[in-house]
Each structure stands twice: as structure tokens, then as C-alpha cells.
Amino acid sequence: MGEVYTSAQVAQRIAVSAGTIRSWKARKPDQLLEGQHWIQQDGQTLWTDMGVAVLQQLATATGSVADLQRSALQDETEALQDRYSPLVDAVADALTSRLLQRIDQRVKGSVQRAIATPMTPAECVAVLEDLGIKPADPLALIKGSNIAGLLNETTETTGD
């Protein structure tokens, strides 16, 4: 009979799972014949060289079917994309300018509200202090009166 192989060995050799081999054995008894393609020994299925060849053909045929199915699906997807592409483009073109206008208006409105909010005296003082300026009267400074008389430099001059 020659050399025999376990299902795991055959699976590795033909690049399918051992479960697939067991499934083929159960589903294709007319193609995978006991005594010719496989034998049962100590509760284990062992495959002959002839059985391995048949399994390889099944793997190749199954791979070809899967390739054909993938190709058909890809062709169908491309056909749908080609069919609906003009519609998608038209909708996108129609929505894009209107959508951009709405975004623009929303952003401008938010910016205007943020700018229109006056600074509190504390915020004004904090900004000035960050710049190295200490206002003497923050409220008067915010109102805009006597700016020159309200500011003191933070650096002190020392007398000689």
C-alpha cells in the first residue's frame, strides 16, 4: 500500500484544515473510497498517496470556485459602483456647496459670539500681567479711560 499520512499531515501539505479533510471524507464518499484513498487504523484515518492526490484535486477545485466567486463578487461590486457613480457624484456636488456654506455660517457665528463677549477685568489683568504690565486700575483700563496714568511697569527702578 505504501506510505500513509494522517489527516493533519495531509492538511498541512495541501494547505487546508484537517476539518475540511474530514468534511470532504464525509460528504464525498463516492470520490474518497475506503481502502483505496484512506484506511481506518486504530481509530485514526490514514490517507494513501492516491487519497492525497484526490484531496489535492478537491483543494484546487475548491480554491478555483472560491476564486471565481470572489471575482464574480468583485465584478458585481464594480458594476454597481459604475451604475451608481453618476448619482453619487451628482448628490455630492449638490450637497457640498450648501454644506460648506452652512459650516461657514456656523463657524463665523461661533467666532463672532466668542469675539463679541467682552473680557472680564480678571481676564484683562491676566493678559496684561502675562505681557509684563501691571494695571493700577483694571476697571478703568477696560473702560478705556486714562490708560497712560493707570499703568505701572512691573520692573522697579533703583536709585543710585
C-alpha positions in Angstrom: 0.0 0.0 0.0 2.9 2.4 0.5 3.2 5.3 2.9 0.1 6.7 4.7 -0.5 10.1 6.2 -2.7 11.4 9.0 -5.3 14.0 8.1 -3.3 16.7 9.9 -0.2 15.9 7.7 -2.3 15.9 4.6 -4.0 19.2 5.6 -0.6 20.9 6.1 0.6 19.5 2.8 -2.3 20.7 0.7 -2.9 23.9 2.7 -6.4 23.2 4.0 -7.7 22.5 7.5 -8.0 19.0 9.0 -11.6 19.8 9.5 -12.0 20.4 5.8 -10.5 17.0 5.0 -12.9 15.3 7.5 -15.8 17.2 5.9 -14.8 16.1 2.4 -14.4 12.5 3.5 -18.0 12.6 4.9 -19.5 14.5 2.0 -17.8 12.8 -0.9 -17.8 9.1 -0.2 -18.1 8.4 -4.0 -14.8 10.3 -4.6 -12.9 9.2 -1.5 -13.1 5.5 -1.3 -12.2 3.5 1.8 -9.4 1.0 1.2 -8.2 2.9 -1.9 -7.9 6.6 -0.7 -7.9 6.1 3.0 -7.9 3.4 5.7 -9.1 3.3 9.3 -6.4 2.1 11.7 -6.6 2.3 15.5 -9.5 4.7 15.3 -7.5 7.1 13.0 -8.0 7.9 9.4 -4.8 7.5 7.3 -4.5 8.7 3.7 -2.8 6.9 0.9 -0.8 8.7 -1.8 -3.7 8.2 -4.1 -6.0 9.7 -1.5 -3.7 12.7 -1.1 -3.8 13.2 -4.8 -7.6 13.3 -4.8 -7.7 15.6 -1.8 -5.3 17.9 -3.7 -7.6 18.0 -6.7 -10.5 18.9 -4.4 -8.5 21.6 -2.8 -7.6 23.0 -6.2 -11.2 22.8 -7.4 -12.5 24.4 -4.2 -9.8 27.2 -4.5 -10.8 27.8 -8.1 -14.5 28.0 -7.1 -13.6 30.4 -4.3 -11.6 32.5 -6.8 -14.5 32.5 -9.3 -16.9 33.6 -6.5 -14.5 36.4 -5.4 -14.1 37.5 -9.0 -17.8 37.5 -9.6 -18.4 39.5 -6.4 -15.8 42.0 -7.4 -17.3 42.3 -10.9 -20.8 42.9 -9.4 -19.4 45.5 -6.9 -17.6 47.3 -9.7 -20.8 47.2 -11.9 -22.8 48.7 -9.0 -20.2 51.4 -8.5 -20.2 52.2 -12.2 -24.0 52.3 -12.2 -24.5 54.5 -9.2 -21.4 56.6 -9.5 -23.0 59.4 -11.5 -25.8 59.6 -9.0 -23.4 59.7 -6.1 -21.3 62.4 -7.8 -24.4 64.5 -8.5 -25.7 64.3 -4.9 -22.2 65.0 -3.6 -21.9 68.1 -5.9 -25.3 69.3 -4.9 -24.7 68.9 -1.2 -21.1 70.1 -1.0 -21.6 73.8 -1.7 -24.7 74.1 0.6 -23.0 72.1 3.3 -19.8 74.2 3.1 -22.0 77.4 3.3 -23.7 76.1 6.5 -20.4 75.1 8.1 -19.0 78.5 7.2 -22.0 80.3 8.7 -21.9 78.2 11.9 -18.2 78.8 12.3 -18.4 82.5 11.7 -21.3 82.8 14.1 -19.4 81.0 16.8 -16.3 83.2 16.2 -18.4 86.3 16.3 -20.1 85.3 19.6 -16.7 84.5 21.1 -15.2 87.8 20.0 -18.3 89.8 21.0 -18.0 88.6 24.6 -16.1 91.2 26.5 -13.2 90.3 28.6 -13.7 90.3 32.3 -11.5 92.5 34.4 -9.7 89.4 35.7 -9.0 88.2 32.1 -7.8 91.6 31.1 -5.4 91.8 34.1 -4.2 88.3 33.4 -3.3 89.1 29.8 -1.6 92.3 30.8 0.4 90.6 33.5 1.5 87.9 31.0 2.8 90.8 29.0 4.7 92.1 32.0 2.3 95.0 32.6 0.6 95.6 35.9 -2.5 97.8 35.7 -3.2 100.1 38.6 -7.0 100.1 38.0 -8.3 97.3 35.8 -11.9 98.5 35.6 -10.8 101.9 34.4 -8.5 100.3 32.0 -11.3 98.2 30.5 -13.5 101.3 30.1 -10.6 103.0 28.2 -10.1 106.0 30.5 -6.7 107.4 31.5 -4.7 104.5 30.1 -1.4 106.2 30.5 -2.0 107.1 34.1 -3.3 103.6 35.0 -0.2 101.6 34.2 2.8 100.9 36.3 5.8 99.0 35.0 6.4 95.7 36.9 10.1 96.5 37.0 11.2 98.8 39.7 13.9 101.4 39.2 16.5 101.6 41.8 18.2 104.8 42.9 22.0 105.1 43.0 
